[in-house]
Amino acid sequence: MYTLLMDGREEQVEGPVVPHGRPIFGWERKPHGWCRGDACIPAFRAAEAETPDGVDLAGFAGLLGRAAVVDPDERLIAVGDAQRLGPDEAPDFRLDGFSLSEARGSKIALVFWASWCGCRYDLAAWDELHDELSPYGLTVVSVSLDRNPEDARPWIEGLRHPSLVDAEGSVAELYNVVNVPTVVWVDEEGRIARPQDTMTATDTFREMNGLSSEDAKKALRRWAIDGESGLTREAVREHLRIPTEEERRARLHARLAAWLFRRGRTAPAGGHARLAAELAPHDVAVRRSLMPLSGVDPFGDEYFRLRDELEAGGVPLYRPLPDWSRGRQAAQAGA
């Protein structure tokens, strides 16, 4: 038997090839193809994943637009999410009792952070912004990328805004978050109003990141109160970072690494962590989030080696969007 990691849960399957006649991911084989409700994959397309011995799970996942990684030695399979990131409908998710789709009608500021990032000190300020702007229809939702929920717990106790822990990296996968802090705005209609942006709520580390928290807070207030995001729809599409196939596979390797680290299977876990780093060397969120599980200090020498590696390769650690004032002028000009 293999362990399948998919959609935030795990289940047992016969193997990477499932015998004919068995449902797969909720899809059933009909004479004309594979169907789930009213949706069907035509038989001629499904043949790409069907073999004489059964149906290849990774191949079937590909038919659904999902990435998949198989570890035959550890008898593990990880399957990515079917949703694709786009500006016109923010990917839905449910985590720790919060549902993005159920929050439709409100502006949402998704604030990605982690206990291994100095941005943890900004949480109280984000909480204050939530209190200040919630009467105008804005909700701050913080999302921790800690692989161990207990690492995040001390930092979110007592916060009034929804505070989620993305231990499996599924929400980070949906929104292609490659480092923290990263903030994404989702408007009342469920569209991305501002894509992945490096934003801070305090100036604690301004000397390091060069970011102005006051500029960010002013922009958030303009959006909440006046509905002015500072970006046209065209600009949102231009700046939205869509994940590559390599990035999607890297996150699945990271998911397998985390699962194995938690069970003390250090050697194979380390192998998947290395594969994740090779596929997406710029993804600090993936690489740094695995450090605590492997016994490495995420604030220690390994992290500074990672910083040096990225700087030498010309990869930016922080990725702020264009200046707020220029974005506002562009939005007004395009209105």
C-alpha positions as CSV (number, residue, x, y, z in Angstrom):
1,M,0.0,0.0,0.0
2,Y,1.0,3.6,-0.7
3,T,0.2,6.7,1.3
4,L,-1.5,9.4,-0.9
5,L,-1.1,13.0,0.2
6,M,-3.8,15.1,-1.5
7,D,-6.1,18.0,-0.7
8,G,-4.9,18.3,2.9
9,R,-5.5,14.7,3.8
10,E,-3.9,11.3,3.5
11,E,-5.3,8.0,2.5
12,Q,-4.1,4.6,1.5
13,V,-4.1,3.4,-2.1
14,E,-2.9,0.2,-3.7
15,G,0.0,1.8,-5.4
16,P,1.0,4.3,-8.2
17,V,-1.1,2.1,-10.6
18,V,-4.6,1.5,-9.4
19,P,-6.5,-1.6,-10.7
20,H,-9.1,-1.0,-13.4
21,G,-12.6,-0.4,-12.1
22,R,-11.6,1.5,-9.0
23,P,-12.7,5.2,-8.6
24,I,-9.8,7.6,-8.6
25,F,-9.9,11.0,-6.8
26,G,-13.7,10.8,-6.9
27,W,-13.8,10.1,-10.7
28,E,-15.5,6.9,-12.0
29,R,-14.9,5.1,-15.3
30,K,-17.9,5.1,-17.7
31,P,-18.0,3.7,-21.2
32,H,-17.3,7.2,-22.7
33,G,-14.7,8.2,-20.2
34,W,-14.0,9.2,-16.6
35,C,-16.7,11.2,-14.9
36,R,-17.3,13.1,-11.7
37,G,-20.8,14.6,-11.6
38,D,-21.5,16.3,-14.9
39,A,-17.8,16.6,-15.7
40,C,-16.2,13.9,-17.9
41,I,-12.7,13.2,-19.3
42,P,-13.2,11.6,-22.8
43,A,-12.0,8.1,-23.2
44,F,-9.4,9.0,-25.8
45,R,-7.8,11.4,-23.4
46,A,-8.1,9.1,-20.4
47,A,-6.2,6.5,-22.4
48,E,-3.0,8.5,-21.7
49,A,-3.1,7.3,-18.1
50,E,-4.5,3.8,-18.6
51,T,-2.2,0.9,-18.8
52,P,-2.8,-2.9,-19.1
53,D,-2.2,-3.2,-15.4
54,G,-4.4,-0.3,-14.3
55,V,-4.6,3.5,-14.2
56,D,-1.4,5.4,-13.5
57,L,-2.2,7.9,-10.7
58,A,0.4,10.5,-11.6
59,G,-0.8,10.4,-15.2
60,F,-4.4,10.7,-14.2
61,A,-3.5,13.7,-12.0
62,G,-2.0,15.3,-15.0
63,L,-5.2,14.9,-16.9
64,L,-6.8,17.0,-14.1
65,G,-4.1,19.6,-14.4
66,R,-2.5,18.4,-11.1
67,A,1.2,17.9,-10.5
68,A,2.2,14.6,-8.9
69,V,5.3,13.2,-7.3
70,V,5.8,9.5,-6.5
71,D,8.4,8.0,-4.1
72,P,8.4,4.3,-4.7
73,D,11.0,3.6,-2.0
74,E,9.0,5.3,0.7
75,R,5.7,4.3,-0.9
76,L,4.4,7.8,-1.0
77,I,2.5,9.9,-3.6
78,A,1.8,13.6,-3.4
79,V,-0.8,15.3,-5.7
80,G,-1.0,19.0,-6.0
81,D,-4.1,21.2,-6.1
82,A,-6.3,21.4,-9.3
83,Q,-6.9,25.1,-8.9
84,R,-4.8,27.5,-11.0
85,L,-3.8,30.9,-9.9
86,G,-5.4,33.7,-12.0
87,P,-6.4,37.3,-11.4
88,D,-10.2,36.9,-12.0
89,E,-10.9,34.3,-9.4
90,A,-8.7,33.9,-6.4
91,P,-8.1,30.2,-5.6
92,D,-10.5,29.1,-2.9
93,F,-9.4,27.3,0.3
94,R,-10.7,26.2,3.6
95,L,-8.2,26.1,6.5
96,D,-8.7,26.2,10.3
97,G,-12.4,27.0,10.0
98,F,-11.9,29.9,7.5
99,S,-13.2,29.6,4.0
100,L,-12.3,32.2,1.4
101,S,-15.4,31.6,-0.7
102,E,-17.6,32.1,2.4
103,A,-15.9,35.5,2.9
104,R,-17.1,36.7,-0.5
105,G,-18.5,40.2,-0.2
106,S,-15.6,41.4,2.0
107,K,-12.2,42.6,1.1
108,I,-9.5,40.2,2.3
109,A,-5.8,40.9,2.9
110,L,-4.0,37.6,3.0
111,V,-0.8,38.1,5.1
112,F,1.7,35.2,4.7
113,W,4.3,35.0,7.5
114,A,6.2,32.5,9.6
115,S,7.7,32.2,13.1
116,W,11.1,31.8,11.4
117,C,10.7,35.3,9.8
118,G,11.1,38.6,11.5
119,C,7.7,39.4,10.1
120,R,6.2,37.6,13.1
121,Y,6.7,40.9,15.0
122,D,4.2,42.6,12.6
123,L,1.3,40.4,13.6
124,A,0.1,42.8,16.4
125,A,0.1,45.7,13.9
126,W,-1.8,43.7,11.3
127,D,-4.3,42.9,14.1
128,E,-4.7,46.6,14.7
129,L,-5.3,47.3,11.0
130,H,-7.9,44.6,11.1
131,D,-9.7,46.3,13.9
132,E,-9.4,49.7,12.3
133,L,-10.6,48.7,8.8
134,S,-13.1,45.9,9.5
135,P,-15.9,48.5,9.8
136,Y,-15.1,49.3,6.1
137,G,-15.5,45.7,5.1
138,L,-11.8,44.6,5.2
139,T,-10.7,41.4,6.9
140,V,-7.0,40.7,7.6
141,V,-6.3,36.9,7.4
142,S,-2.8,35.9,8.5
143,V,-1.5,32.6,7.1
144,S,1.6,31.0,8.9
145,L,3.8,28.9,6.7
146,D,5.2,27.0,9.8
147,R,5.4,23.3,9.1
148,N,4.9,22.7,12.9
149,P,1.7,24.5,14.0
150,E,3.1,24.7,17.6
151,D,5.8,27.0,16.3
152,A,3.2,29.5,15.2
153,R,0.9,29.1,18.2
154,P,2.6,31.6,20.6
155,W,2.5,34.3,18.0
156,I,-1.2,34.1,17.2
157,E,-2.7,33.6,20.6
158,G,-5.0,36.4,21.4
159,L,-5.2,37.8,17.9
160,R,-8.6,39.0,16.8
161,H,-8.3,38.5,13.1
162,P,-8.5,35.0,11.5
163,S,-5.0,33.4,12.1
164,L,-4.4,30.2,10.0
165,V,-1.5,27.8,10.0
166,D,-0.7,26.3,6.5
167,A,1.4,23.4,7.8
168,E,1.1,21.5,4.5
169,G,2.0,24.5,2.4
170,S,-1.3,24.1,0.4
171,V,-2.3,27.8,0.5
172,A,1.2,28.9,-0.3
173,E,1.1,26.6,-3.2
174,L,-2.2,28.1,-4.4
175,Y,-0.9,31.6,-4.2
176,N,2.7,30.9,-5.3
177,V,4.2,32.4,-2.2
178,V,8.0,32.1,-2.4
179,N,9.0,34.1,0.7
180,V,7.5,35.9,3.6
181,P,6.2,38.5,4.3
182,T,4.0,38.3,1.3
183,V,0.5,39.9,1.1
184,V,-2.2,39.3,-1.4
185,W,-5.4,41.3,-1.7
186,V,-8.7,39.7,-2.7
187,D,-11.7,41.9,-3.5
188,E,-15.3,41.5,-2.6
189,E,-16.0,39.6,-5.9
190,G,-13.2,37.1,-5.2
191,R,-10.7,38.6,-7.7
192,I,-7.1,39.4,-6.9
193,A,-6.8,43.1,-6.4
194,R,-3.1,43.2,-5.6
195,P,-0.9,40.1,-6.3
196,Q,2.0,38.8,-4.3
197,D,3.6,41.8,-2.7
198,T,6.3,42.2,0.0
199,M,4.5,44.4,2.6
200,T,5.3,45.1,6.2
201,A,3.1,46.6,9.0
202,T,6.0,47.9,11.1
203,D,9.5,49.3,10.3
204,T,11.3,46.8,12.6
205,F,13.5,45.5,9.8
206,R,13.4,48.5,7.4
207,E,17.2,48.7,7.4
208,M,17.3,45.2,6.0
209,N,14.3,45.2,3.6
210,G,14.1,48.9,2.7
211,L,10.3,48.8,2.9
212,S,8.1,51.5,4.4
213,S,5.3,50.2,6.5
214,E,3.6,53.6,6.4
215,D,3.3,53.5,2.6
216,A,1.8,50.0,2.8
217,K,-0.7,50.9,5.5
218,K,-1.8,54.0,3.7
219,A,-2.4,51.9,0.6
220,L,-4.4,49.4,2.5
221,R,-6.5,52.1,4.0
222,R,-7.2,53.6,0.5
223,W,-8.3,50.2,-0.7
224,A,-10.5,49.5,2.3
225,I,-12.1,52.9,2.5
226,D,-12.1,54.2,-1.1
227,G,-11.9,51.0,-3.0
228,E,-8.7,52.2,-4.7
229,S,-6.2,49.3,-5.0
230,G,-3.5,51.3,-6.9
231,L,-3.5,48.8,-9.8
232,T,-5.5,48.4,-13.0
233,R,-6.8,45.0,-13.9
234,E,-4.1,44.9,-16.6
235,A,-1.4,45.7,-14.0
236,V,-2.7,42.9,-11.7
237,R,-2.4,40.4,-14.6
238,E,1.1,41.7,-15.4
239,H,2.5,41.4,-11.9
240,L,0.7,38.2,-10.8
241,R,3.4,35.5,-10.5
242,I,2.0,32.2,-11.9
243,P,3.8,29.1,-10.6
244,T,5.9,27.1,-13.1
245,E,5.7,23.3,-13.4
246,E,9.1,23.2,-11.5
247,E,7.7,25.3,-8.7
248,R,4.6,23.1,-8.4
249,R,6.7,19.9,-8.2
250,A,9.1,21.6,-5.7
251,R,6.2,22.1,-3.3
252,L,5.2,18.5,-3.6
253,H,8.7,17.4,-2.8
254,A,8.6,19.7,0.2
255,R,5.3,18.2,1.2
256,L,6.8,14.7,1.1
257,A,9.9,16.0,2.9
258,A,7.8,17.4,5.8
259,W,5.8,14.2,6.1
260,L,8.9,12.1,6.3
261,F,10.7,14.5,8.7
262,R,7.8,14.3,11.1
263,R,8.1,10.6,11.2
264,G,11.9,10.6,11.8
265,R,12.7,9.3,8.3
266,T,15.5,11.9,7.9
267,A,17.5,10.5,5.0
268,P,14.6,10.3,2.5
269,A,13.2,13.5,3.8
270,G,16.5,15.2,3.1
271,G,16.5,13.8,-0.4
272,H,13.1,15.4,-1.1
273,A,14.2,18.7,0.4
274,R,17.2,18.8,-1.9
275,L,15.0,18.0,-4.9
276,A,12.7,20.9,-3.9
277,A,15.7,23.2,-3.7
278,E,17.0,22.1,-7.1
279,L,13.6,22.6,-8.8
280,A,12.9,26.0,-7.2
281,P,16.2,27.4,-5.7
282,H,14.5,30.8,-5.3
283,D,11.7,29.5,-3.1
284,V,12.8,30.7,0.3
285,A,9.4,29.7,1.8
286,V,9.9,26.0,0.9
287,R,13.6,25.8,1.8
288,R,13.5,27.7,5.1
289,S,10.2,26.2,6.3
290,L,11.9,22.7,6.2
291,M,14.9,23.8,8.3
292,P,13.2,23.4,11.8
293,L,12.0,19.9,10.9
294,S,15.5,18.8,9.9
295,G,17.0,20.3,13.1
296,V,18.5,23.3,11.4
297,D,18.2,26.7,12.9
298,P,16.2,28.8,10.4
299,F,18.0,31.9,11.8
300,G,21.5,30.3,11.7
301,D,24.3,29.8,9.3
302,E,22.3,27.7,6.9
303,Y,19.9,30.6,6.3
304,F,22.7,33.1,5.7
305,R,24.2,30.6,3.2
306,L,20.9,30.6,1.5
307,R,20.8,34.4,1.4
308,D,24.4,34.5,0.0
309,E,23.4,31.9,-2.7
310,L,20.4,33.9,-3.8
311,E,22.3,37.2,-3.8
312,A,25.1,35.7,-5.8
313,G,22.6,34.4,-8.3
314,G,20.8,37.8,-8.6
315,V,17.6,36.4,-7.0
316,P,15.8,39.1,-5.0
317,L,15.0,38.1,-1.4
318,Y,12.1,40.7,-1.2
319,R,9.8,41.3,-4.1
320,P,7.8,44.5,-3.6
321,L,5.5,45.6,-6.4
322,P,6.0,49.0,-8.1
323,D,5.8,52.2,-6.0
324,W,2.3,52.8,-4.6
325,S,2.1,56.3,-5.9
326,R,3.0,55.3,-9.4
327,G,0.5,52.4,-9.2
328,R,-2.2,54.8,-8.1
329,Q,-1.5,57.2,-10.9
330,A,-1.6,54.3,-13.4
331,A,-4.9,53.2,-12.0
332,Q,-6.4,56.7,-12.3
333,A,-5.1,57.0,-15.8
334,G,-6.7,53.7,-16.8
335,A,-10.0,54.4,-15.1
